Amino acid sequence: MQPKHAALILSDGTVVSGKGFGASAVRAGELVFNTAMQGYQESLTDPSYAGQILLATYPLVGNYGIDKVSYESSRIHAEGYAVRELCPEGEHKDSVENLDSFLEENGRPGICGIDTRFLVRKIRTHGVMPAMLAVGERPLNIKELLANLKFDYGNTDFIKNITVKKPEIHGEKGAGKSVVLIDYGAKRNIITELVKRGLRVTVVSAYEDAETIRALEPDGIMLSNGPGNPAILTHAHKVINELKNYPIFGICLGNQLLSHAFGGDTFKLKFGHRGVNHPVINLKDSRVRITTQNHGFAVGKVPKGFEITEKSANDGSVEGMEHADGHIFCVQYHPEAAPGPNDNKYLFDRFVKML
């Protein structure tokens, strides 16, 4: 690694200087933190992180490198990466490159050697906020960078640069049941879990219309995760409502979009839920399951005809809903477990039984 200058600049005027790695670049985004101890490759390639600078709470990152399989999409979507200590070379039998080169290949800057605990406490106290991560070979002009820090996460449609441009088909030809997955930023492991259960999955654009989706003659509809503010995705609200007679399973953003589609709403959490150890209470069987989460919005008003089925054990926010007749259900967390835990993969089995 060649030494680089780096600074993380927050919209409240806070400037944190450190050592740069990855690409020499300047990227703006909403600064958010993730509490996972592992899974940085999955997180960086999760499309739900589009428009956000990711801050790791675990102090050592990069220690097992980057492998060929732990991708949730084809590229990094996080705008940048902030860590306390960067391990220059990963030690794992499957590692093919280090984290530094991985970020550089994807044009994303990284900063290390900073007090990440200070930043996490600031976010927990004041909430997530716009930030800029700048990395370069020459000293940085902080005053100029701060003057150019303009970023509006809540009113930006990030999905247009993420969703598939044309339909993609996964699964064996002649598979029993077929599902249409509407791609708002789908993680690969969602597709993997559906195909594993013998389903043929057709992935369509987030901007596809209901008529085209019906013409595919699916047995069910899957609504994926994704980035951004669900309230501004009015096309998705309309399409989901028009598909209401199909069995539907929504994950993360899909959960929030279902709320809007049927008359509910969402609100922005102060600092969101991002990590792999979030406890969720199932109100039907009274069990607590540990979940992977990555979201900054949550369901507020529950739509008519739906009931809350799961709540966060930490803050009581809505973690799951179900339609009264049982043909539509959704969860705020990630049952596909990438990275783990595996507590909630049974939800895919439930969806298959509905088809």
MODAZI-V620359 format. One record per residue. N is the residue number from 1. RES is the residue in three letters. PHI is phi in degrees with one decimal (NA if undefined). D_LAST is the distance of its C-alpha to the last C-alpha in whole Angstrom. Layout:
N & RES & PHI & D_LAST
N & RES & PHI & D_LAST
//
This chain:
1 & MET & NA & 52
2 & GLN & -83.9 & 55
3 & PRO & -62.2 & 55
4 & LYS & -131.6 & 54
5 & HIS & -80.7 & 54
6 & ALA & -150.9 & 52
7 & ALA & -147.5 & 51
8 & LEU & -109.2 & 48
9 & ILE & -115.2 & 49
10 & LEU & -97.1 & 48
11 & SER & -65.5 & 48
12 & ASP & -86.3 & 50
13 & GLY & 97.6 & 53
14 & THR & -67.4 & 52
15 & VAL & -126.5 & 53
16 & VAL & -117.9 & 52
17 & SER & -96.7 & 53
18 & GLY & -160.0 & 52
19 & LYS & -98.7 & 52
20 & GLY & -90.5 & 50
21 & PHE & -144.8 & 48
22 & GLY & 72.9 & 45
23 & ALA & -82.4 & 46
24 & SER & -78.8 & 49
25 & ALA & -160.9 & 47
26 & VAL & -122.2 & 47
27 & ARG & -131.0 & 43
28 & ALA & -108.2 & 43
29 & GLY & -177.9 & 40
30 & GLU & -79.5 & 38
31 & LEU & -81.6 & 40
32 & VAL & -133.0 & 37
33 & PHE & -119.8 & 37
34 & ASN & -123.2 & 35
35 & THR & -94.5 & 36
36 & ALA & -66.3 & 34
37 & MET & -87.5 & 37
38 & GLN & -149.7 & 35
39 & GLY & 88.4 & 32
40 & TYR & -65.3 & 34
41 & GLN & -66.9 & 33
42 & GLU & -63.4 & 29
43 & SER & -66.1 & 31
44 & LEU & -61.6 & 33
45 & THR & -95.3 & 30
46 & ASP & -76.1 & 28
47 & PRO & -59.4 & 27
48 & SER & -66.1 & 27
49 & TYR & -88.7 & 31
50 & ALA & -57.9 & 32
51 & GLY & 81.6 & 35
52 & GLN & -131.6 & 36
53 & ILE & -94.2 & 39
54 & LEU & -93.2 & 37
55 & LEU & -113.8 & 40
56 & ALA & -89.5 & 39
57 & THR & -81.4 & 41
58 & TYR & -68.2 & 41
59 & PRO & -70.4 & 44
60 & LEU & -114.8 & 44
61 & VAL & -130.0 & 42
62 & GLY & 99.9 & 42
63 & ASN & -71.0 & 43
64 & TYR & -115.4 & 40
65 & GLY & 69.2 & 40
66 & ILE & -123.4 & 37
67 & ASP & -110.1 & 35
68 & LYS & -89.8 & 33
69 & VAL & -117.6 & 30
70 & SER & -85.1 & 29
71 & TYR & -101.4 & 29
72 & GLU & -100.5 & 26
73 & SER & -162.9 & 27
74 & SER & -80.8 & 30
75 & ARG & -154.7 & 32
76 & ILE & -75.8 & 34
77 & HIS & -109.3 & 33
78 & ALA & -59.8 & 35
79 & GLU & -72.0 & 38
80 & GLY & -168.8 & 40
81 & TYR & -136.1 & 40
82 & ALA & -120.4 & 43
83 & VAL & -137.2 & 44
84 & ARG & -76.5 & 47
85 & GLU & -129.9 & 47
86 & LEU & -99.6 & 46
87 & CYS & -82.3 & 46
88 & PRO & -64.4 & 48
89 & GLU & -134.3 & 47
90 & GLY & -77.7 & 43
91 & GLU & -114.2 & 44
92 & HIS & -159.6 & 41
93 & LYS & -62.1 & 41
94 & ASP & -97.8 & 38
95 & SER & -69.2 & 39
96 & VAL & -115.4 & 40
97 & GLU & -162.2 & 42
98 & ASN & -93.9 & 43
99 & LEU & -65.6 & 41
100 & ASP & -58.4 & 44
101 & SER & -69.1 & 44
102 & PHE & -61.5 & 40
103 & LEU & -67.1 & 41
104 & GLU & -63.2 & 44
105 & GLU & -61.0 & 42
106 & ASN & -95.6 & 39
107 & GLY & 68.9 & 42
108 & ARG & -114.1 & 41
109 & PRO & -83.0 & 44
110 & GLY & -135.0 & 44
111 & ILE & -132.9 & 47
112 & CYS & -135.2 & 48
113 & GLY & 74.0 & 51
114 & ILE & -119.4 & 50
115 & ASP & -85.5 & 50
116 & THR & -68.3 & 46
117 & ARG & -63.3 & 46
118 & PHE & -58.2 & 49
119 & LEU & -68.7 & 46
120 & VAL & -63.6 & 43
121 & ARG & -64.5 & 45
122 & LYS & -63.7 & 46
123 & ILE & -65.5 & 42
124 & ARG & -64.0 & 42
125 & THR & -81.6 & 45
126 & HIS & -107.1 & 45
127 & GLY & 92.5 & 41
128 & VAL & -63.0 & 40
129 & MET & -152.0 & 42
130 & PRO & -61.4 & 42
131 & ALA & -150.5 & 44
132 & MET & -134.2 & 46
133 & LEU & -113.3 & 46
134 & ALA & -120.1 & 49
135 & VAL & -132.7 & 50
136 & GLY & -160.1 & 53
137 & GLU & -76.6 & 56
138 & ARG & -106.5 & 58
139 & PRO & -54.8 & 59
140 & LEU & -93.5 & 56
141 & ASN & -92.1 & 58
142 & ILE & -62.7 & 56
143 & LYS & -60.1 & 57
144 & GLU & -68.3 & 56
145 & LEU & -63.6 & 53
146 & LEU & -62.9 & 52
147 & ALA & -66.0 & 54
148 & ASN & -96.7 & 51
149 & LEU & -79.0 & 48
150 & LYS & -133.4 & 46
151 & PHE & -152.3 & 42
152 & ASP & -122.1 & 40
153 & TYR & -65.9 & 36
154 & GLY & -68.2 & 35
155 & ASN & -115.9 & 36
156 & THR & -110.8 & 35
157 & ASP & -90.9 & 31
158 & PHE & -83.1 & 31
159 & ILE & -67.9 & 28
160 & LYS & -59.4 & 29
161 & ASN & -96.5 & 31
162 & ILE & -118.2 & 28
163 & THR & -62.3 & 25
164 & VAL & -62.4 & 24
165 & LYS & -86.5 & 27
166 & LYS & -142.1 & 25
167 & PRO & -56.8 & 21
168 & GLU & -121.9 & 20
169 & ILE & -114.5 & 18
170 & HIS & -126.5 & 17
171 & GLY & 105.6 & 16
172 & GLU & -70.0 & 17
173 & LYS & -64.1 & 18
174 & GLY & 86.8 & 16
175 & ALA & -59.0 & 13
176 & GLY & -56.7 & 10
177 & LYS & -105.5 & 7
178 & SER & -122.3 & 9
179 & VAL & -130.5 & 9
180 & VAL & -98.6 & 12
181 & LEU & -101.6 & 14
182 & ILE & -82.6 & 17
183 & ASP & -93.7 & 20
184 & TYR & -95.8 & 22
185 & GLY & 135.1 & 23
186 & ALA & -63.9 & 21
187 & LYS & -78.1 & 22
188 & ARG & -58.7 & 21
189 & ASN & -70.5 & 20
190 & ILE & -65.1 & 17
191 & ILE & -62.8 & 16
192 & THR & -58.0 & 18
193 & GLU & -66.4 & 15
194 & LEU & -70.1 & 12
195 & VAL & -65.0 & 14
196 & LYS & -57.1 & 15
197 & ARG & -96.3 & 12
198 & GLY & 79.3 & 12
199 & LEU & -92.2 & 10
200 & ARG & -98.1 & 12
201 & VAL & -113.1 & 13
202 & THR & -106.6 & 15
203 & VAL & -90.9 & 17
204 & VAL & -121.1 & 19
205 & SER & -63.3 & 22
206 & ALA & -63.8 & 22
207 & TYR & -104.9 & 24
208 & GLU & -68.9 & 22
209 & ASP & -93.8 & 21
210 & ALA & -63.8 & 18
211 & GLU & -62.1 & 20
212 & THR & -65.1 & 19
213 & ILE & -67.0 & 16
214 & ARG & -62.5 & 15
215 & ALA & -65.2 & 17
216 & LEU & -78.1 & 15
217 & GLU & 53.2 & 12
218 & PRO & -76.7 & 9
219 & ASP & -87.3 & 6
220 & GLY & -163.6 & 6
221 & ILE & -123.1 & 9
222 & MET & -113.1 & 11
223 & LEU & -108.3 & 15
224 & SER & -84.0 & 17
225 & ASN & -72.1 & 21
226 & GLY & 168.2 & 24
227 & PRO & -93.4 & 28
228 & GLY & 91.5 & 30
229 & ASN & -87.0 & 30
230 & PRO & -65.2 & 26
231 & ALA & -66.4 & 29
232 & ILE & -87.4 & 30
233 & LEU & -91.3 & 27
234 & THR & -66.2 & 27
235 & HIS & -62.5 & 25
236 & ALA & -63.4 & 22
237 & HIS & -56.1 & 22
238 & LYS & -64.1 & 22
239 & VAL & -64.2 & 20
240 & ILE & -60.7 & 17
241 & ASN & -62.2 & 18
242 & GLU & -72.2 & 18
243 & LEU & -102.5 & 14
244 & LYS & -64.3 & 14
245 & ASN & -83.6 & 12
246 & TYR & -87.4 & 9
247 & PRO & -62.2 & 6
248 & ILE & -131.6 & 9
249 & PHE & -126.1 & 11
250 & GLY & -114.6 & 14
251 & ILE & -122.3 & 17
252 & CYS & 58.5 & 21
253 & LEU & -59.0 & 22
254 & GLY & -58.9 & 18
255 & ASN & -63.8 & 19
256 & GLN & -68.5 & 22
257 & LEU & -66.6 & 21
258 & LEU & -61.3 & 19
259 & SER & -59.5 & 22
260 & HIS & -65.6 & 24
261 & ALA & -62.8 & 21
262 & PHE & -116.2 & 21
263 & GLY & 100.0 & 25
264 & GLY & -89.4 & 25
265 & ASP & -150.7 & 27
266 & THR & -136.6 & 28
267 & PHE & -141.2 & 31
268 & LYS & -90.6 & 33
269 & LEU & -74.0 & 34
270 & LYS & -60.5 & 37
271 & PHE & -137.0 & 36
272 & GLY & 72.4 & 33
273 & HIS & -121.1 & 31
274 & ARG & -144.6 & 31
275 & GLY & 165.4 & 31
276 & VAL & -120.5 & 29
277 & ASN & -134.4 & 31
278 & HIS & -85.9 & 29
279 & PRO & -78.8 & 29
280 & VAL & -126.6 & 26
281 & ILE & -95.9 & 26
282 & ASN & -85.0 & 23
283 & LEU & -74.9 & 24
284 & LYS & -89.3 & 22
285 & ASP & -112.8 & 23
286 & SER & 63.3 & 26
287 & ARG & -90.4 & 26
288 & VAL & -104.6 & 27
289 & ARG & -118.7 & 25
290 & ILE & -92.9 & 27
291 & THR & -130.5 & 25
292 & THR & -89.8 & 26
293 & GLN & -136.8 & 26
294 & ASN & -161.1 & 28
295 & HIS & -156.7 & 28
296 & GLY & -113.9 & 31
297 & PHE & -119.6 & 29
298 & ALA & -144.5 & 27
299 & VAL & -69.6 & 26
300 & GLY & -100.8 & 29
301 & LYS & -75.5 & 28
302 & VAL & -80.5 & 25
303 & PRO & -64.5 & 23
304 & LYS & -61.3 & 24
305 & GLY & 91.6 & 21
306 & PHE & -113.0 & 20
307 & GLU & -126.1 & 21
308 & ILE & -75.2 & 22
309 & THR & -109.0 & 20
310 & GLU & -144.6 & 22
311 & LYS & -134.4 & 26
312 & SER & -69.6 & 28
313 & ALA & -75.3 & 31
314 & ASN & -87.3 & 33
315 & ASP & -126.7 & 33
316 & GLY & 78.0 & 31
317 & SER & -70.6 & 29
318 & VAL & -68.1 & 25
319 & GLU & -116.8 & 23
320 & GLY & -169.1 & 20
321 & MET & -138.6 & 18
322 & GLU & -148.5 & 16
323 & HIS & -71.8 & 15
324 & ALA & -56.9 & 17
325 & ASP & -91.1 & 14
326 & GLY & 83.4 & 12
327 & HIS & -90.1 & 9
328 & ILE & -131.5 & 11
329 & PHE & -146.4 & 13
330 & CYS & -157.5 & 15
331 & VAL & -133.3 & 18
332 & GLN & -85.4 & 21
333 & TYR & -93.8 & 22
334 & HIS & -112.0 & 21
335 & PRO & -71.3 & 18
336 & GLU & -73.7 & 19
337 & ALA & 56.9 & 22
338 & ALA & -139.2 & 25
339 & PRO & -80.0 & 27
340 & GLY & -27.7 & 26
341 & PRO & -83.2 & 26
342 & ASN & -100.0 & 23
343 & ASP & -56.9 & 22
344 & ASN & -115.7 & 19
345 & LYS & -67.0 & 17
346 & TYR & -59.4 & 15
347 & LEU & -65.2 & 13
348 & PHE & -67.5 & 11
349 & ASP & -64.4 & 10
350 & ARG & -60.7 & 9
351 & PHE & -63.5 & 7
352 & VAL & -60.3 & 5
353 & LYS & -67.0 & 6
354 & MET & -77.9 & 4
355 & LEU & -74.6 & 0
//
